[in-house]
């Protein structure tokens, strides 16, 4: 399995699922039962939106995605921020 195929699968899945055109895969890892990866997506700020202010502020969000060996998506979600 070529890593380019995994990258393309992750990008296409997140673009179609989240309706975002700009998805940047930042990490891909081969695991025993498939693949995992992280992708960077800029989205409208949920905080600014929740208080009703009009703005173009974008939050940088990292999504994780897990795929099996056949590149079927097993799970995905918003990754929690890691504290330093």
Order of alpha helices (4+ residues) and beta strands (2+ residues): alpha-beta-beta-alpha-beta-beta
